[in-house]
Amino acid sequence: MWEQIWETAINSGLWAMLFVALFVLQIKDSKAREEKYQNLINSLAEKLEIVEIIKDDIEEIKEIVKK
């Protein structure tokens, strides 16, 4: 598929080749950015679980103190 795109770009001229090259670079950059965002989301989800556990523990302590 990429070979056809390159072949068409080469036949269409320099601007088409530059467009395709920049397009490919943009796709690669977007993929790397997406992976970083997914890692960040997973990290934040893990931390949120810890915060929820702490919240539950605090609620239990409040109940014990009220008695």
Secondary structure in CASP SS format (residue, H / E / C, confidence):
PFRMAT SS
TARGET T0000
AUTHOR 0000-0000-0000
METHOD secondary structure of the structure
MODEL  1
M C 1.00
W H 1.00
E H 1.00
Q H 1.00
I H 1.00
W H 1.00
E H 1.00
T H 1.00
A H 1.00
I H 1.00
N H 1.00
S H 1.00
G C 1.00
L H 1.00
W H 1.00
A H 1.00
M H 1.00
L H 1.00
F H 1.00
V H 1.00
A H 1.00
L H 1.00
F H 1.00
V H 1.00
L H 1.00
Q H 1.00
I H 1.00
K H 1.00
D H 1.00
S H 1.00
K H 1.00
A H 1.00
R H 1.00
E H 1.00
E H 1.00
K H 1.00
Y H 1.00
Q H 1.00
N H 1.00
L H 1.00
I H 1.00
N H 1.00
S H 1.00
L H 1.00
A H 1.00
E H 1.00
K H 1.00
L H 1.00
E H 1.00
I H 1.00
V H 1.00
E H 1.00
I H 1.00
I H 1.00
K H 1.00
D H 1.00
D H 1.00
I H 1.00
E H 1.00
E H 1.00
I H 1.00
K H 1.00
E H 1.00
I H 1.00
V H 1.00
K H 1.00
K C 1.00
END
